[in-house]
Amino acid sequence: MSDALIQRLRNSRKVTVKVGKFKFIARRPTDGEASELRKNGLDRNTLHVAREFVTGWEDVTEADVVPSGGPDAVPFYRQLWHEWCDDRPDFWEPIWNAVMDAYVLHAKNRKDAEKN
């Protein structure tokens, strides 16, 4: 039961981000993570947020990641994501926007619920 509940909680943080032809799966920060991001000045760091909050992708091929790659789909691997993301500044802001917008909506919904 606890594992299933944890998974449901994690799924409630899921964010889908479309950047060009790519579809990334990310998650919104927890309140604790958002607090740490603000404290460390990372809440405006688009690269950091893109690197740390993307948890998957759909239909990414070797050729998408490296010019000499083939047409085979590549499973998400965190270290590969970091290497690829670091060279793709066109990913950073759209991912940052989606992740942070999801957090702002979460915080607003929580505030609204507390008022009721």
HELIX and SHEET records of a PDB file:
HELIX    1   1 SER A    2  ASN A   11  1                                  10    
HELIX    2   2 ASP A   31  LYS A   39  1                                   9    
HELIX    3   3 THR A   46  PHE A   53  1                                   8    
HELIX    4   4 GLU A   62  VAL A   65  1                                   4    
HELIX    5   5 ARG A   78  ASP A   86  1                                   9    
HELIX    6   6 PRO A   89  LYS A  115  1                                  27    
SHEET    1   A 3 LYS A  14  VAL A  19  0                                        
SHEET    2   A 3 PHE A  22  ARG A  27 -1                                        
SHEET    3   A 3 VAL A  54  GLU A  58 -1                                        
END                                                                             
